[in-house]
Structures are given as structure tokens and as C-alpha cells.
Amino acid sequence: MIPSFPLLRHDHPAAIVARDGRRPITMAEFLGNVAALARRLPARRHVANLCNNRYRFSVGLAAALSRNQITLLPPNDKAVVLAELATDFPDLYCLCDKTPADAAIASFAFPDDLPGGSASIIPAFAASQPAIVLFTSGSTGRPMPQVKSWGTLVRSAQAAGDRLVGAALRGATILGTVPHQHSYGIESTVLLALQNSLVIDADRPFYPSDISAALAAAPRPRIVVTTPVHLHALLAAPDSLPPADLVVSATEPLTAHLAAAAEARFRAPLIEIYGCSEAGQLATRRTRETELWHCLDGITLVQDGRGTWARSDAASGPVETPTLLNDEITLRGGDAFLLHGRLADLVNLAGKRTSLAYLNYHLTAIDGVRDGVFVMPEENSEKTTRLVAFAVAPGLSQDAILTALRSRLDAAFMPRPLFLVDALPRNPLGKLPRAALQRLAIEIGAGAGSKAEVECYFAADHPTCAGHFPGNPIIPGAVLLDEVLRAVVAQRKNASDSCTIRQAKFLRVVRPGDRLVIRWTARMEGDIQFECRLPGAERPALTGTLRIGRANQ
């Protein structure tokens, strides 16, 4: 017989399932809303649940399950992304808080007039029933779908609840700063609540003042589900926060220092969750106390020549199928392991090895650095690879940060260059897509792929004619290079940047009276490749590379 699992595990009709604003919603009202919405949903197989209100999202998810519809959770609600989904899922419709302006895709607005009746029978769904499709965001390329069955979601939520929710937290309200359309958000703000008798908060507070107000309005006990980027913002705010009873963080590892500071601010323990869209939630750690992660009950990590696999101890465990992880991991016996970072983030330079996560840790550990990230440019060969770093550090100079990094990092891993920016382009989960970093680099004038072109003219009576060379004048190479530097610097936003010549090749002469077209392409790591060509000429007159940044880089 195929097992089934109930929609929720609250134990009586009057139990509080959610709060929308300050209004408590009982299990009976929630089930009544689910049944009423299920009757109204379009008769289609796939639904993109775009409701921003977390309660409406939860009702929509449950109603879709009741109609045997599969909920798609795209990485965002942009028109292009939804159009791609509609191509792959022709029967797709969108469930929204209100009717969207773009009518290119069928949509259904969450009704404002759902009957206020109640229900007491908790629906159950087959463990094998497809429930949601997550899309791995990645840094480049089209997101890949990850289908999750209802049984997998429930077992994962129960395993997380067994680890996180003790007797003191029964009935706690979950306040999430993260979007519920992503794996971490739906697992920790919706499913964790439904499967462990907790309370869903409908809002998604974002700014420190909003989080403080939401905490003050929620009765204790209360759980905050957040990310490192939101914790950074909270700790930078001067105002005090009402206490929480548990803080949960995920999406990227925290430093012990930040975890301890967060615990002091919230006056509550902070637990990190490690997992991925493919395998779900896998492990936790109390970051302030240990660097070791411990697998959730029913999950085991094993290693072979291909890497580290996550699997469940039994067929009914939280991990549906053995999954190869994309992280560098050291097993420490039993359920414990060390996490070194994503395999794609491992760095080998000058015969030395580290990870971008390790470098990011030391960058953000510098006093005054609010946020920061190292990036490995893709286009360079191993021989010339240089790491790039971006830092948000109001009040600190480039020199001060580089000096601090030299005391922490091997010289091979020093960023060349380091860019100071007002903010990093993090997505709602706090992640940094590579494409967004490239766009940021372009905006500050050193981005991979940014291009420019100018034309300069050397008059027939150019001052160099008389002496270089009499009777056969040419424009000196130093003058050509000066024109290149002048053109590049004139178009850069940061006037304090220096521009130095790394190499140059002179391939043909330029004479007085010639027009010269200067073209250049900037790369993320700070180099600028240029060429100078006479209009119509097949061969350039001059090529070379410039370096942007201060001389001490």
C-alpha cells in the first residue's frame, strides 16, 4: 500500500495555523479556505504560485495538492522567466495575490471572498504524489527543474522539526525574511510549520524596522528564519530587537563571529541549515559553538571517487534518491562533517589551494566590511588568473582593506583588483549570481565584456613632426599610448583609479594627418585590452593591455 501523509499536524480545529497581520487563523478556517479555493482553481495540471502573502501561498499550495496539481516555484516572477515556463509547461497558469498587468500567461487571482466557513477533516496525500517543482537558480544558464514528491517534503520537514523544534517551541510563530518561492523558504517557513504544529506568519518583513515590529507583534515563542545578508543588515542597525526564541539561517555559511553577534542581538540560539535544492535539508550546526555539521536523522553522507553523496538510511527517509553534492566535504565520523565550500568555488593558484568561501570569510571578518565577495574570472588562463573582490565598507579605504587582507591571506589569493561598491547585487535569498556581479563590474567601469571606442586625430603639424623624424615624421609610440590612456580614463566613473600599461606592441607606423580608432574591452579582473587601428586598415597599429587600479595592487 502506498503511504500517505496529512497536510498538517495541528491537533484540534481551534489550533492556530497562521497569523495574517494580527489576526489568528485556526486550523478549521485554514482547511475551509483550502477546500473553497480548490473548488475554484482552473482545471489545469501546473500552477506557478506567485502569492507574496505567505498565508495565501500556503492555502494555494494545499489547494493545488487537493486538485492533484503541481506547484511550480520559478526563481522569480519576471515575464521572461514565466514565458519560458509556459513553453515547458503549456497548461501552466499563475496564482497571484491580484491579477497581474501582463496577461500573456493565464492567471488566477486569489479570491478576496473565500467563505469563512470551517472544516475539521485534514486531507492526506499519497507520498508519491508530485507536489512542487523547484528550479535551481545557478549562476548562469537556464534553471533546471527539481521535482519533489509530497512524501519527500514531509519527511524532510519532520526531520528538520525533530532537530529544531523542542517542547519549548511548540506552537511557535515562524517569522521569515526569506521568500517562500525558493527551497529554503518553503521548507522552513511553510512546511516546517505545517508538519510540526507551528504558526505561519503571512508577512515577509525585510527592513530591520519591519522585522523588529513583526517580532514585537508575534506572541512568544517565535522563530526567525533568515539569511546571512539579512543578519548583516540587522546587526548594522542601531535599534534593539525584541527577543526571539530561535534563529535559523541558511543559503551560505556564517562566521562564528556573526553568529555570536546575532545570538546576542536576538537573545536566542542560532542554528544553520545546510542543504540544496536537489537533496533538500541535510544538516545543521550551532555555528557559535562548532564548525562541524551534523546530519539530520535518517540522512547519511558517503564518499566515493566521484565525491560526496547524500542518501537516506531507508527508502522512507528524507532524501528520496542518492544525490551527488556539489560541495567539498570532509567526513568526521558518525553524522559529523566539515563543509569547505562548493566544488566550483575551489581555487588553485600558484600551487596553493583554497575556496572562495574561505576567502569571503576573511574579507567580511575585517572590521568595517559590511559585505564582500571574491570572484574567479572565467576568461583568464590559469597562468594569468587573478582573483577579483568586491567589498561594501563605508568609511574604509581600498588600502586599509588590502592591508588587513595581507595579514590574513597568502599573497597568491590577494584580489587584483579590489572594488569598493555601495551594495552587492544579492537576490532575495542573499545569493550572488555571477551575471549580476558582471553587471556590477560593468557599471563601475571594469566589467567583463564592457567595450568602448573613440577616434583621435593627429594634425599634419603635430608638435612631434619636427623632431621625430625629420623628413619622415611619425607619431611617437609614447604619444600613441598617452592617447590610449587619456581615452580610457576619460570614460571611467571613478576618477581616482590609476591606469598603467602592462604591455604594448607597435605593429605599424602612425603619421601626422592620420585618424586613429582606439577600441578597448574591459575584463572583470581589472585588465583592459586595447587596439588602435587606422580606418580601413587590416592590421592594427598598436595593441596592448592596461591595468586598472592603484599601483599597490
C-alpha positions in Angstrom: 0.0 0.0 0.0 1.3 3.5 -0.9 1.7 5.5 2.3 0.1 8.9 2.6 0.8 12.0 4.8 -1.6 14.6 6.2 -1.5 18.2 5.1 -0.7 19.4 8.6 -0.3 18.1 12.1 -2.1 20.5 14.3 -4.1 18.6 16.8 -7.5 20.3 17.0 -9.7 22.6 14.9 -9.1 25.6 17.2 -5.3 25.3 16.9 -3.6 28.4 15.4 -2.1 27.6 12.0 -1.3 31.1 10.8 -1.4 34.8 11.5 -2.3 37.3 8.8 -1.4 40.7 10.3 -2.5 40.4 13.9 -5.4 38.1 13.1 -5.0 34.5 14.1 -6.3 31.8 11.7 -7.4 28.5 13.1 -6.9 25.1 11.6 -10.6 24.9 10.9 -10.6 28.2 9.0 -7.4 27.3 7.1 -8.9 23.9 6.0 -12.1 25.7 5.0 -10.1 28.2 2.8 -8.2 25.4 1.2 -11.4 23.5 0.3 -13.1 26.6 -1.1 -10.0 27.6 -3.2 -9.6 24.1 -4.5 -13.1 24.2 -5.9 -12.4 27.4 -7.8 -8.9 26.7 -9.3 -8.7 26.3 -13.0 -8.7 22.7 -14.3 -5.0 22.6 -15.2 -2.1 20.4 -14.2 0.6 23.1 -13.3 0.3 26.3 -11.3 3.0 28.9 -10.6 2.2 30.1 -7.1 3.3 33.7 -7.1 1.4 34.8 -4.0 3.5 37.2 -1.9 1.3 36.8 1.2 2.7 33.7 2.9 -0.8 32.6 4.1 -2.3 32.8 0.7 0.7 31.0 -0.7 0.1 28.2 1.8 -3.6 27.9 1.0 -2.8 27.9 -2.7 -0.2 25.1 -2.2 -2.7 23.0 -0.3 -5.5 23.6 -2.7 -3.3 22.6 -5.6 -2.4 19.4 -3.8 -6.1 18.8 -3.3 -6.7 19.1 -7.0 -3.6 17.0 -7.8 -1.9 20.0 -9.4 1.8 20.5 -9.3 3.1 23.8 -7.9 6.0 25.4 -9.8 8.3 27.7 -7.9 10.3 29.7 -10.5 13.4 31.6 -9.4 11.5 34.9 -9.9 8.3 36.3 -11.4 9.8 38.1 -14.4 7.9 37.9 -17.6 10.7 36.3 -19.5 11.1 33.5 -16.8 7.3 32.8 -16.8 7.2 32.7 -20.6 10.0 30.1 -20.6 8.0 28.1 -18.0 4.9 28.3 -20.2 6.9 26.9 -23.1 7.9 23.9 -21.0 4.5 23.5 -19.2 1.9 24.5 -21.8 -1.0 24.1 -19.3 0.6 26.5 -16.8 -1.4 29.2 -15.0 -0.3 31.6 -12.3 -1.9 32.0 -8.9 -1.3 35.6 -7.8 -2.4 37.9 -4.9 -4.1 40.1 -7.6 -4.5 39.9 -11.4 -1.1 40.8 -13.0 -0.9 43.5 -15.6 0.8 41.1 -18.0 -1.9 38.9 -19.5 0.5 36.9 -21.7 0.1 33.9 -19.3 -3.2 32.7 -17.9 -3.6 33.8 -14.3 -6.0 33.4 -11.4 -6.2 36.0 -8.7 -6.5 34.7 -5.1 -10.2 35.4 -4.2 -10.9 38.0 -1.6 -14.2 36.5 -0.9 -13.3 32.9 0.2 -16.1 31.8 2.5 -15.3 32.0 6.2 -16.6 28.5 6.9 -14.6 25.9 8.7 -13.6 22.3 8.1 -12.2 19.7 10.5 -11.1 16.8 8.3 -7.4 17.1 7.5 -6.7 15.9 3.9 -3.9 13.5 3.3 -2.0 13.0 0.0 0.0 10.0 -1.3 3.7 10.1 -0.5 4.4 9.6 -4.2 2.2 12.5 -5.4 4.3 15.2 -7.2 3.9 18.3 -5.1 6.3 21.0 -6.3 8.9 21.7 -8.9 11.9 23.8 -7.7 14.3 25.4 -10.1 17.9 25.5 -9.2 18.9 29.1 -9.7 22.6 28.6 -10.5 24.7 31.4 -11.7 24.4 31.1 -15.4 22.2 29.2 -17.9 18.6 28.2 -17.7 17.3 27.0 -14.3 16.9 23.2 -14.0 13.7 21.7 -12.6 13.8 19.6 -9.5 10.5 17.6 -8.8 9.7 17.0 -5.2 7.1 14.4 -4.1 4.8 15.2 -1.1 6.4 12.3 0.9 9.9 13.8 0.4 8.8 17.2 1.5 7.0 15.9 4.6 9.9 13.6 5.7 12.3 16.5 5.3 10.1 18.9 7.3 9.7 16.3 10.0 13.5 15.6 10.2 14.2 19.4 10.5 11.4 19.7 13.1 12.9 16.9 15.2 16.2 18.8 15.2 15.0 22.3 15.6 11.7 22.2 17.5 11.7 21.1 21.1 8.9 21.2 23.6 9.7 24.8 24.4 8.9 25.8 20.8 5.6 24.0 20.3 3.2 26.4 18.8 5.9 29.0 17.9 5.3 31.6 15.2 7.7 31.5 12.3 8.8 34.9 11.0 10.6 34.6 7.7 12.6 37.3 6.0 13.1 34.9 3.0 10.8 34.4 0.0 8.7 31.2 0.2 9.0 30.5 -3.6 12.5 29.1 -3.0 13.5 25.8 -1.5 14.8 27.2 1.8 11.8 29.5 2.2 9.1 26.9 1.5 10.9 24.3 3.7 11.5 26.5 6.7 8.6 29.0 6.7 5.7 26.8 5.4 6.3 23.1 5.5 8.2 23.2 8.8 5.1 25.0 10.3 2.5 22.6 8.8 4.3 19.4 9.8 5.4 20.5 13.3 2.3 22.3 14.7 3.9 25.8 14.3 2.3 29.0 13.1 2.9 30.6 9.7 3.3 34.4 9.7 1.8 35.8 6.5 4.1 38.7 6.1 7.7 38.8 4.9 9.5 41.6 6.9 12.6 42.8 5.2 14.0 46.0 6.7 15.3 45.9 10.3 12.4 48.1 11.5 9.9 45.7 9.9 11.5 42.7 11.5 11.5 44.4 14.9 7.8 45.3 14.5 6.9 41.8 13.4 8.7 40.3 16.4 7.0 42.6 18.8 3.6 41.7 17.3 4.0 38.0 17.5 3.4 36.1 20.7 6.2 34.0 22.1 7.7 31.6 21.4 8.9 32.9 18.0 11.3 31.6 15.4 13.2 33.9 12.9 14.1 32.3 9.6 16.6 34.4 7.7 19.9 34.6 5.8 23.4 36.0 6.4 22.8 39.1 4.3 19.7 40.0 6.4 21.6 39.3 9.6 24.4 41.7 8.5 21.7 44.4 7.9 20.1 43.7 11.3 23.4 43.9 13.1 24.3 47.2 11.4 21.0 48.8 12.5 21.4 50.7 15.8 18.0 49.8 17.2 17.5 46.9 19.6 15.3 44.0 18.7 12.6 42.1 20.7 13.9 38.7 21.7 13.4 35.6 19.6 13.4 32.0 20.8 15.3 30.6 17.8 17.1 32.0 14.8 17.5 29.8 11.7 19.9 30.8 8.9 20.8 29.2 5.5 21.9 29.9 1.9 25.6 30.4 2.8 27.8 29.6 5.9 28.0 32.1 8.7 31.2 33.1 10.5 31.3 32.2 14.2 31.7 35.9 14.9 28.5 36.9 13.1 26.6 34.0 14.6 27.6 35.1 18.1 26.6 38.7 17.4 23.2 37.6 16.1 22.6 35.4 19.1 23.4 38.4 21.4 21.1 40.7 19.4 18.2 38.2 19.3 19.0 36.7 22.8 18.3 33.3 21.2 20.3 30.4 19.8 21.2 30.5 16.1 21.1 27.2 14.1 22.3 27.0 10.5 20.8 24.6 8.0 22.9 23.1 5.2 21.2 21.6 2.1 20.5 22.1 -1.6 17.5 22.1 -3.9 18.4 18.7 -5.2 18.5 16.9 -1.9 16.7 19.2 0.5 17.7 19.9 4.1 20.6 17.8 5.2 22.4 19.0 8.3 22.5 21.7 11.0 25.1 23.2 13.3 25.2 25.7 16.2 27.7 28.0 14.5 28.8 29.9 17.6 30.0 26.6 19.2 31.3 24.4 16.4 32.4 24.3 12.8 31.1 20.7 12.5 27.8 20.0 10.8 25.6 17.1 11.9 23.3 15.3 9.5 19.5 15.3 10.2 18.2 12.0 11.4 17.8 9.5 8.6 20.4 11.1 6.4 23.9 9.7 5.8 26.8 11.1 3.7 29.1 8.7 1.9 32.0 9.3 -0.4 33.4 7.6 -3.5 35.6 8.6 -6.4 33.0 11.0 -7.7 32.5 12.9 -4.5 30.1 13.1 -1.6 26.6 11.6 -1.8 23.6 12.3 0.4 21.3 9.4 1.0 18.7 8.2 3.4 19.2 5.3 5.7 15.9 3.8 4.5 13.6 4.1 1.5 11.3 6.2 3.6 14.0 8.7 4.6 14.1 12.5 3.8 16.4 12.1 0.7 14.3 10.4 -2.0 17.2 9.2 -4.1 21.0 9.3 -3.5 22.2 12.8 -4.6 25.8 13.8 -5.5 26.6 17.0 -3.7 28.4 19.9 -5.3 30.4 20.7 -2.2 33.9 19.8 -0.8 33.2 17.9 2.4 35.4 16.1 4.9 33.7 13.3 6.9 34.5 13.3 10.6 32.8 10.1 11.7 29.3 9.4 12.7 27.0 12.1 11.4 29.6 14.9 11.6 31.4 16.6 8.7 33.2 19.7 7.7 32.0 21.9 4.8 34.7 23.6 2.8 32.6 25.2 0.0 31.2 24.4 -3.4 33.5 22.4 -5.7 33.0 25.1 -8.3 34.4 27.6 -5.8 37.7 25.8 -5.2 40.7 27.9 -6.1 44.1 26.7 -7.2 46.7 29.4 -7.7 50.5 29.2 -7.7 50.3 25.6 -6.5 48.2 26.6 -3.5 44.6 25.6 -2.8 41.7 27.3 -1.0 38.0 28.1 -1.5 36.1 31.3 -2.3 34.0 30.7 0.9 37.3 30.8 2.9 38.3 34.0 1.2 34.9 35.6 1.7 35.1 34.7 5.4 38.3 36.6 5.8 37.1 39.6 3.8 33.9 40.0 5.7 35.6 39.4 9.0 37.5 42.7 8.6 36.1 45.3 11.0 34.1 47.8 8.9 33.4 45.5 5.9 29.7 45.0 5.8 29.6 42.7 2.9 32.0 41.3 0.4 32.8 38.6 -2.1 35.7 37.1 -4.1 35.1 36.1 -7.7 37.2 33.9 -10.0 37.1 35.4 -13.6 36.3 32.7 -16.1 38.0 34.1 -19.2 41.7 34.0 -18.0 44.1 31.2 -18.4 45.5 29.5 -15.3 48.8 31.3 -15.8 47.3 34.8 -15.6 44.3 34.2 -13.3 43.8 36.8 -10.7 41.0 36.9 -8.1 38.6 39.8 -8.0 36.9 41.1 -4.9 34.0 43.4 -4.2 33.5 45.0 -0.8 30.9 47.1 0.9 32.8 49.1 3.5 31.7 52.6 4.2 34.5 54.6 5.8 37.3 52.2 4.8 39.7 52.8 2.0 40.9 50.3 -0.5 44.4 50.4 1.0 43.0 49.7 4.5 41.1 46.6 3.4 44.1 45.3 1.3 46.4 45.7 4.3 44.0 43.8 6.5 43.8 41.0 3.9 47.5 40.7 3.6 47.6 39.8 7.3 45.1 37.0 6.7 45.7 35.6 3.2 48.6 34.2 1.2 49.8 36.6 -1.4 48.6 34.3 -4.2 45.0 34.9 -3.1 45.1 38.7 -2.8 42.4 40.3 -5.0 43.7 42.2 -8.0 41.8 44.4 -8.0 39.5 45.1 -5.1 36.4 47.2 -5.9 34.6 49.2 -3.3 30.8 49.3 -4.0 27.7 50.7 -2.3 26.0 47.3 -2.3 26.3 43.8 -3.7 23.6 42.6 -6.2 22.2 39.9 -3.9 18.9 38.1 -4.9 16.1 37.8 -2.3 17.8 34.8 -0.7 21.1 36.7 -0.4 22.9 34.8 -3.1 25.1 36.5 -5.7 24.5 35.3 -9.3 27.6 35.6 -11.3 25.8 37.5 -14.1 24.7 40.1 -11.5 28.3 40.6 -10.4 29.4 41.0 -14.0 26.8 43.7 -14.5 28.0 45.4 -11.3 31.6 45.3 -12.6 30.5 46.9 -15.9 28.7 49.7 -14.0 31.8 50.6 -12.2 33.8 50.6 -15.4 35.8 47.4 -15.1 33.3 44.7 -16.1 33.9 41.7 -18.3 32.6 42.5 -21.7 32.3 46.2 -21.4 33.6 47.9 -24.5 34.3 51.4 -25.8 35.6 53.1 -28.9 36.9 56.6 -29.6 38.6 58.2 -32.5 41.6 60.6 -32.3 43.2 62.8 -35.0 46.9 63.7 -35.3 47.2 67.1 -37.1 49.6 67.4 -40.0 51.6 70.0 -38.0 51.6 67.8 -34.8 54.3 69.2 -32.4 56.3 65.9 -32.7 56.7 66.3 -36.5 59.8 68.4 -36.3 62.0 66.0 -34.4 60.5 62.5 -35.0 61.9 62.0 -37.7 62.9 65.0 -39.9 61.8 64.3 -43.5 59.9 61.2 -42.5 57.7 62.1 -39.5 55.8 59.6 -37.5 53.8 59.8 -34.2 56.0 58.6 -31.3 54.8 55.5 -29.5 54.7 57.4 -26.2 52.2 59.8 -27.8 50.0 56.9 -29.0 50.0 55.3 -25.6 49.2 58.6 -24.0 46.1 58.9 -26.2 45.0 55.4 -25.2 45.4 56.2 -21.5 43.6 59.6 -21.9 40.7 57.9 -23.8 40.2 55.1 -21.2 40.5 57.3 -18.1 38.1 60.0 -19.6 35.3 57.4 -19.8 35.7 55.9 -16.3 33.4 56.8 -13.5 36.0 56.5 -10.7 38.5 59.3 -11.3 40.7 58.1 -8.5 41.6 54.9 -10.4 45.1 54.7 -11.9 45.7 53.2 -15.3 49.0 51.7 -16.1 50.4 49.9 -19.1 51.1 46.2 -18.7 52.2 45.5 -22.3 52.2 47.1 -25.8 53.1 46.0 -29.3 53.7 48.5 -32.1 52.8 46.9 -35.4 52.7 49.8 -37.9 53.5 53.5 -38.0 51.0 56.3 -37.5 51.8 59.6 -39.3 50.7 63.2 -38.8 47.4 63.6 -40.5 46.2 60.1 -39.7 43.0 59.3 -37.8 43.2 56.5 -35.3 40.4 54.4 -33.9 41.0 53.3 -30.3 38.9 50.3 -29.1 39.1 48.5 -25.8 37.4 45.8 -23.9 37.4 45.7 -20.1 37.6 42.5 -18.1 36.3 41.8 -14.6 39.7 41.3 -13.1 40.7 44.8 -14.0 42.7 44.4 -17.2 41.7 46.4 -20.3 42.7 45.0 -23.7 43.0 47.7 -26.4 43.9 48.1 -30.0 44.5 51.1 -32.2 43.7 50.9 -35.9 43.7 53.3 -38.9 40.3 53.3 -40.5 40.1 50.6 -43.1 43.5 49.1 -42.2 43.6 45.3 -41.9 46.4 45.3 -39.4 46.3 47.3 -36.1 48.9 49.9 -35.4 49.1 49.2 -31.7 47.8 46.5 -29.3 48.2 46.0 -25.6 46.9 45.7 -22.1 46.2 48.2 -19.4 45.7 47.6 -15.7 43.0 49.5 -13.8 43.5 50.1 -10.1 46.1 51.6 -7.7 49.7 50.8 -8.2 50.0 48.9 -4.9 47.5 46.3 -6.1 
